[in-house]
Amino acid sequence: MKKDWNEEKKAALLFAQDPDTHPGDIPVLAPYRAFLQYKSNMPDGSSVIGHSFRQMQQAYNAWSVAGMMKGVRAVIGRAGESDFMLDVYGKEEVLQDPEKEDVKLFFFPSDDEKANDRPFVLAISGGAYTSVCNIPEAFPTAASMNEAGYNVFALNYRVNESSEERITAPLMPKPLEDTAAGLRYIFSHMEELGLRNREYYVTGFSAGANLTVQWGVLSHGYAAYGLPKPRALFPVYPPVDNRIMRDDRRDGFSLIMFGPGFTQETVREYAVPDVMTAEYPPCYIVHALDDDTVPIENTYRMRDRMNELGIRVEAEIPDSGGHGFGDGTGMKAEGWPRRALRFGESL
């Protein structure tokens, strides 16, 4: 059986090198299909996972075909391992809230023999808080950070409805609760996972980057959940304050996060530069100048406020790359995961 499984993986790895492959149709990925692109749709409303790498890139220009294939190959390499897809919440918690059944950690251990003594990384994909785009974001970044000698966990978290008409309740603070639950799971299973260092980094993309920067705020981040402060945060194209989003997206993003009838007071409570304190973690921020979804002013505001507070911050701002480039494969931001980790090592 093991031999057959290995042969099936070899075939899957070959398929994952073809831009016209539909990753959701690769047999060894069947147990994880729902989480490869959790609730993510194409512009025509069809599920992303029913399309090929090439079709995904054609719909979302910044999604690198090579990057997506790298991420899927990393998933194939871990397929079938008992410690790959981990349930964050226990059975009783899921019975009380069935949405929690979809909150998962995907564990990507590095082959580097020193990885278990280094901080681990929690990676959080984006998707406008209505989906979780793991194929172009967290999965390829996990592969890149594995190559750099770091263990990575990708978090699948709860999201809100994709249609504004169906949104009846706020999403927040559910994703923050899921982040806390994911970290608690890791800390309580360190021996089984082979980890020997309790320090950690958090990286995230778009909405996942919003979640990342929220995690550093004392009032509703790590401290509010009684968890250790991250060594550093690596937000990538982060929306840090809904008030400086594009005019046609500002209210919609706040509606998703805070529900109907949200107030500007609530928006201010989650405006990270306004509520951060001198205890905020250091940051390595990556954001393309030509991002037409999350204005670059978000990163400028974050960087300026951190400088005012005397907190270590570096901003990598390539002049092109758009929105959604993940680990930067084939883009001007290529290699940012290693540069971010070097920043973390310098602290």
N, C-alpha and C positions, 0 to 999 in steps of 0.2 A: 504493500500500500504506500509506504514511504517513497519507494522508487517511482511509482506511478505519479505521486504527488509532485515529486521533483521534476519529472518530465512535463507535467502539466504547467508547472511554474516556468520552465524553460520556454515552452510554447507561448505562454502569456507574455514573457519578457520580449519575445520577438514581435508579437502583436503590438506591444506598447511602444515599439519603435516606428510604427507606421502612422503617419499623420491622419490617415483615413480610418483608423480604428475607432470604434465606439467603445470607450473604456467600460461603460456599463454592461457591455455584452461579453466581457472577458470572464470565463467561467470561474476562475479562482477568486474573482472579486465579488461574486454573488452575495456572500454574507455581509458585505460592506457597501453594497450598491447605494442604499438610501443615504449614506453619509459621505459619499464621494463629492457630491454637490447637493448638500442638504437643502431641499425645498427651493432650489435655484432654477429659474426659468429663462428661456431665450426671449428675445423681444416679442416673438409671436405668441408667447404664453406656454409653449411646449417645454417639457423638462429638459434642462441642459444635458443631463446624463444620457439622454437618448441620441445624442449627436457625437460626431467625431471630433478629434482634437482640432482638425482644420476648420470645421464648422463653428466650433466654439470661438476660435480666434477671429474668424470672419465676423462674428456677431459682437465680440468684445475685443477690440484691436490690441489692447495692451496685454491680453492673455497670450503669453508666449507658447507656441506649440512645443518647442524644445523643453521649456520649463515644465509644462503640464505632463509631458511624457516622462520626464525625470521623476516627478512626484508620484506618478502612477507606478513606475518601476519600483520605487521605494515601498509602496503599499504591497505590490506583488511579492517583494522580498520578505515581507513580514506576514503575509497571508497565512492563516492556519495556525499561527503561534498563539498559545493560550494567553500570553501577556500583551497581545497587540491591541485589540479593541476591549477596553475596560469600562465596566459599568460604574459610573461615578456615584450614583445613589443606590441605597439598599432597597430591598423588595417592599418593605413597609412604606418607605418614602414614596416609591412609585405608585403604590396602591392609593395613597392619599392625593398624589398629583401625577396622573399618567404621563403628562408632558415630560417628566423627569426621566422617563425610560430612554429618551433619545439623547440625553446628555452623556457623552462618551469621552474618554481619553484614548488617543491612538499613540502608542509608545514606539518611538523610533530610537533604539539604542545605537550608539556609535561603535564601530569596530576598534576605535582607539583604546588601548589598554589603560590610558589615563582618564578616560571620559568619566568614569564613576566617581573620581575624586574632584571633578570640576563641578561648578554649578550646572544645574539642568536648565532647560529652556521650555517655557510654556508658550506655544504658538497659537494665535487666535485669528482665523480667517474672517474676512468681511462678507458683506452681502446686504448692506443697508438695514441691518437688524430684521430682515425678513427672510434671509437665507444664510447659508454658511458655505462659502466658495472654497472648499478645501483643495480641489485639483489645481487651480492656478496659484494658490497662495500658501497655505500652511504646509501642504505636503512637499512641494519642491523646496521650500525653505528648510523643512526638516532634513531633507536629503543633503542640502548644502551645509547645514550646520553639523550634521553627522560627519561629513567629510572633514570639517574643521576640528573634529574631536569632541563634540558635545552631544549629550543625550537630549532628545526633544520629545515633548508630549504635545500633540495637537488636540485642542479642545473643541468638541461639538456642543454648542450651547442652545438654549431655548431662544426662539425668535417670535416675532409678532406676525400678524396677517400681512400678506403681500398687497392686498387691496385696501385702500384707505376706507372704502365703504364698509368693510367688514371689521375694522378695528373698533373694539368696544371697551378695551381696558388698556392700561399702561403696560409696557413691557418691563421697564425698570421697576425693581432692582433684580429681576430674575437672572440676567446674564452675569451680574456681579455675584449673586448667590452661587451660580454654577462655577464661576472661577474659583470662589472660595472652596466649594465642595471638591473640585478637581485637585486643588492644591492639598487639601486635607487628605484626600485619597493617596496622593503621592507620598506625603509625609508619614502616613500610617502604614505604608507598604514598602518603605525604602529597602529593607533587607531583601524582600522577595524580588524587588526590581534591580537589586545590585547597586543601589546608589549609596554613596558614602559622604555626600556633601549636601547640606540642607539649604545652601544658598541657591538662588534661582534668578533667571531673567524672564521677562515677559515681552514678547513681540506680537504685534497685531497689525492688521491691514484694514484701512477704511473703517467700517463700523467696529471691526475687531481692534483697530487702533484706538478708536474712541473708548472701547472697553479697557484697553491697555492703559491709556492715560487716566481714566477714571480710577483704575486700581491703585494709582499712586496717591490719591487724595485721602487725607486722614478721615474725613467725615463719612465717606461711603466706600472706601477701598480697603486695602489690606488691614489697617488698624481697626476698622469697624468690625471686622470678622475675627480679630484676635490672631492674625497670622503674621509671620515675619515680613519685614520690609524687603521688597525685591532689591537685588544688588544694582540693577539698572533696568530701564525700559527701552525697548526699541520700536517705537511706533512708526508705521510706514503709511504715508499719505493720510495723516490723522485729522478727522474733524474734531477739534478741541473745544469749540464753542459754536452752538447752533446759530447764534446771532451773526456769525460771519460765514455762513453757508450761502450758496447761490440763492437769489431771490425766489426762484421757482422750486427750490428744494427745502428751504428753511422750515416752513411750517409743516411740510410732509414728514421730515425727519423728526421733528419734535412730536408730531402726532404719534408716530410709531413708537418713540421712546416713552412718552408720557401720557398717551391716550387722549380721547376727546376732552375738550375743556381744559387743556393744559394752560398753565399760567406762565407769564414771563418770570415770575419769582422762581418757579421750578426750573425753567431754562437757565436762570442765573446760578442756581444751586449746582448745576452740572456743567457750568462754564469753567473748565479746568484752570485756565490761567488766573481767573478771578478768585478761586477758592484754594489754590495750592498754597502751601506754607514752606518754610525753609527746610522742613523735614522731607520734602518731596524727593523721590529717587532721581539719580542722574539719568540723562536721556541721550540716546543716539537716534536722531530723527531722519527719515528718508522721505523725500517728497519731490516729485518732478515739477519743474517750473510751469510746464504746459498742462498740468492737471485741470481738466475742464469739469470735474465733478466736485472735488473738494478744493476750494481755492487755496493757493499757496500761503495766503495771509494767515491761515490757521497755524502753519509752522512758524512763520515769522512771529506771531503773537506768543506762541509757546516759548520759543527761543528767547525772545526779549524779556519775558517775565521771569524765566529761570535765571537769566543773567542778572536781572535786578535783585533776585534773592540769593545770588552767589552759589547757585547749584550748577554742577558740571553739566554741560550740554554741548553737543555737536550736531549740526544739521548738514546733511548731505543733500544738495539740491542740484541734480542734473537738469540740463536745460530741456530735455525731452524724455518721454517715457509714458506720459499720460497717466491714467488711473487704472490700477489693477495689475501692475507688472510683477507682483509676487516677489520671488527671490532675485528678479532682475535679469534672468537668463536672456542673452541676446540684446539687452538694453544698455543704455549708458550707466544704469545703476548696477550692472552686473558686478558681483563680488561684494555687495554691501553686507551680507551676513557675516563674512569674515572680518570686515572692517568694524562692524558693530561689536563683534565678540572681542576684537582687540581693544576697543574702547572699554568694554567691561573689564578686561584683564588689567587695564591701566589704572583702575580705581583703587 
